[in-house]
Amino acid sequence: MNLIKKSGINLAKGSSISLEKKGRVLSQVMVGINWGTIRHQLWGITFSNTAVDLDSSVAMVSGKRVIDNVYYKKLRSTDGAVRHSGDDRVGDRYGDDGSDNETIHVNLRTLNPEVDQVVFYLNSFEQQAFETIPYAKIRIIDSTNPNDLEELATFNVATDKTFKGYVSMVLGKLVRTNSGWDFRSVGEPIRARNIPECIRDISAAYV
C-alpha cells in the first residue's frame, strides 16, 4: 500500500512553504530517486542496456558555507543525522519498477545546530544528459509521520525540457527558521559536471 499523498502540499518550482503554518512539524525528510537504464532497440526489440549512474547528494550549510556533504563516497553526515542508502550505478534494467534506486533520510532533530540550510542536489556521474535517460523521477517527502507521508515536491528531469543538455540540478532546500524549518522547491539545472562543481555552484547561488 502506498501511503504517500500525491496531492495537497506539492510545490511548484521556486515556491516555499512553512509546514508549521500548515499544522505540520517537520522533523524527518526523505528524498527518493527512481531511474532507468538507457535501452537500445532495433525494430522495437531491446538488445542492450546502458547503465545510468545518478548520484543524489545533500550539502549542509552554515552561514553560507558548506560544512558537510553526504554523497556516494560519504553515506552518513558527521553528526549522523543524514543517511544515504548507497550508490546505485545502474538504474532499473527492465523498466520502471516504481521503487527508489537511491534514498536519503534527514533527521532534523539530530542535525548539527550550526546547520541553517540543507540543500538537495543531483548529478549524472557518467555525464549522461538528463534527456537521454528514459525516466528519472525525484520526490521529496515529509516523512515525519510514517502513517501520514506527504510529497513536498516531485520532478521528472528526463521529460522536462528545462533540463535538456544538463547533468546536474538543485532539487530543493530546507531552511532553518525561528519556529522550525521551511522547505523551498528549487528544481533548477546547474552547469556543474561533478560533485565538487555542484558544491561550488550551490555555494555561489543557492545559499
Buried (B, 14 or more C-beta within 10 A) or exposed (E): EEEBBEEEBBBEBEBEBBBBEEEBBBBBBBBBBBBBBBBEEEEEEEEEBBEBBBBBBBBBBBEEEBBBBBBBEEBEBEBEBBBBBEBBBBBBEEEEEEEBBBBBBBBBEEBBEBBBBBBBBBBBBEEBBBBBBBBBBBBBBBBBEEEEBBBBBBBBBBBBEEBEEBBBBBBBBBBBEEEBBBBBBBBBBBEBBBBEBBBBBBBEEBB
